[in-house]
């Protein structure tokens, strides 16, 4: 799978601004929001973080090139 056929996301703890997880999802995934929300909930539980403090953003391609 080529990099352009995927979307990368990073999950961040709002309280500390620390990145806690990276996730790659294929562009043709029929329900990426479901995967993102399930991952967000899982990370909150595993890390003992209030779910409202866990959010995700799309990673731009140039962030991986640095």
Backbone bond lengths (Angstrom), bond angles and torsions (degrees), N, CA, C in turn:
res aa  C-N    CA-C-N  psi(-1)  N-CA   C-N-CA  omega(-1)  CA-C   N-CA-C  phi
1 X - - - 1.451 - - 1.526 109.67 -
2 X 1.279 115.91 130.71 1.460 120.22 179.80 1.520 110.79 -78.69
3 X 1.306 115.11 154.15 1.456 121.11 -179.82 1.529 111.58 -57.46
4 X 1.322 117.44 -35.63 1.464 120.25 -177.93 1.527 112.23 -71.05
5 X 1.330 117.71 -15.04 1.454 121.90 179.05 1.528 111.72 -90.68
6 X 1.329 116.58 10.19 1.454 121.74 -176.87 1.524 110.25 -131.72
7 X 1.309 115.47 156.16 1.463 121.10 172.75 1.515 106.96 -120.25
8 X 1.315 116.02 133.95 1.450 121.28 178.50 1.528 109.40 -105.43
9 X 1.322 114.75 142.61 1.456 121.45 178.89 1.517 108.46 -130.97
10 X 1.331 115.26 151.12 1.450 118.94 171.24 1.514 107.88 -124.23
11 X 1.322 114.23 139.10 1.457 121.88 179.83 1.517 107.57 -101.05
12 X 1.314 115.73 133.28 1.457 121.85 -173.04 1.524 109.98 -125.70
13 X 1.328 115.41 140.24 1.456 121.78 171.85 1.530 106.10 -83.80
14 X 1.317 117.06 110.83 1.471 122.53 -178.38 1.523 112.75 -57.35
15 X 1.313 115.93 -34.54 1.461 120.43 -175.43 1.527 112.06 -67.90
16 X 1.349 116.13 -38.23 1.463 120.51 -176.33 1.528 113.16 -109.70
17 X 1.327 117.19 -11.88 1.468 123.72 -174.16 1.527 113.09 64.40
18 X 1.331 116.87 18.00 1.463 121.08 177.39 1.523 110.53 -85.14
19 X 1.316 115.79 140.55 1.460 121.09 172.79 1.521 106.45 -77.57
20 X 1.339 116.73 127.84 1.457 119.34 -177.90 1.523 113.33 -111.58
21 X 1.342 117.70 -11.62 1.460 118.74 -177.93 1.517 110.20 -168.72
22 X 1.326 116.15 147.02 1.461 122.99 171.17 1.519 108.13 -115.93
23 X 1.319 117.02 144.26 1.457 121.96 -179.17 1.521 108.59 -140.45
24 X 1.330 116.35 137.69 1.456 122.40 175.94 1.522 108.45 -116.54
25 X 1.315 115.85 130.34 1.466 121.97 -179.66 1.524 108.01 -125.91
26 X 1.340 117.39 135.12 1.471 119.75 176.78 1.536 110.98 -60.34
27 X 1.309 115.96 143.42 1.470 121.40 179.43 1.524 112.22 -57.96
28 X 1.334 116.46 -32.79 1.466 119.40 -176.37 1.529 113.46 -88.82
29 X 1.317 117.69 10.83 1.468 121.52 177.00 1.527 108.31 -60.09
30 X 1.356 117.64 126.71 1.462 119.49 -176.61 1.536 114.88 -68.73
31 X 1.328 117.95 -27.29 1.467 119.83 -177.40 1.532 111.39 -138.74
32 X 1.338 117.24 68.73 1.466 118.76 -177.80 1.533 112.86 -64.13
33 X 1.329 117.36 -31.38 1.466 120.34 -179.79 1.531 111.22 -61.09
34 X 1.313 116.72 -37.67 1.465 121.05 178.94 1.526 109.86 -64.10
35 X 1.317 117.29 -46.08 1.463 121.74 179.30 1.522 110.43 -62.64
36 X 1.324 116.64 -43.35 1.464 120.77 -179.63 1.533 111.16 -63.62
37 X 1.314 116.96 -43.10 1.463 120.32 -178.83 1.532 111.03 -69.14
38 X 1.330 117.55 -40.30 1.467 120.41 177.59 1.528 110.48 -63.66
39 X 1.313 116.66 -40.44 1.465 120.98 178.56 1.523 110.23 -65.82
40 X 1.306 116.86 -42.10 1.470 121.82 178.27 1.530 110.84 -59.12
41 X 1.331 116.70 -46.03 1.462 121.03 179.56 1.532 110.95 -64.62
42 X 1.314 116.73 -43.38 1.466 121.56 179.72 1.529 110.88 -61.35
43 X 1.322 116.65 -44.32 1.464 120.42 179.87 1.524 111.76 -63.94
44 X 1.324 116.80 -39.11 1.466 120.59 178.70 1.524 110.18 -61.50
45 X 1.315 116.90 -46.31 1.467 120.92 -179.27 1.530 110.82 -66.34
46 X 1.325 116.80 -49.43 1.468 120.92 -177.24 1.528 113.07 -62.43
47 X 1.328 116.63 -31.29 1.465 120.30 -176.49 1.522 113.62 -103.45
48 X 1.333 116.97 2.47 1.448 120.53 179.39 1.522 113.26 62.45
49 X 1.329 115.54 38.85 1.465 121.76 -177.55 1.529 108.27 -110.95
50 X 1.312 116.32 137.52 1.466 120.29 173.58 1.529 107.62 -57.65
51 X 1.332 116.16 131.08 1.469 120.24 -174.54 1.526 112.66 -58.30
52 X 1.313 117.24 -29.84 1.458 120.47 178.01 1.520 113.31 -66.32
53 X 1.339 116.27 -15.18 1.467 120.59 178.78 1.518 113.15 -95.74
54 X 1.319 117.88 0.56 1.466 121.04 178.83 1.523 108.04 -107.72
55 X 1.324 116.01 121.02 1.456 119.28 174.90 1.525 109.64 -135.77
56 X 1.308 115.74 167.35 1.465 120.44 -179.66 1.519 109.73 -129.65
57 X 1.324 114.11 152.46 1.460 121.22 175.47 1.524 108.45 -137.78
58 X 1.304 115.30 156.35 1.464 120.97 177.10 1.523 108.55 -74.45
59 X 1.318 115.37 137.10 1.458 121.12 177.88 1.517 108.60 -90.72
60 X 1.309 117.43 130.07 1.461 119.80 177.10 1.531 109.13 -77.96
61 X 1.318 115.71 153.28 1.462 121.30 -177.54 1.517 112.58 -57.21
62 X 1.311 117.96 -37.81 1.470 119.94 -175.57 1.530 112.52 -68.77
63 X 1.327 118.79 -18.67 1.472 120.55 178.30 1.528 111.09 -66.12
64 X 1.333 117.61 -30.21 1.456 120.77 179.20 1.524 112.07 -82.85
65 X 1.306 116.98 -17.61 1.455 120.75 -178.13 1.525 113.40 -83.39
66 X 1.312 117.27 -12.67 1.466 120.64 -175.49 1.510 111.53 -78.41
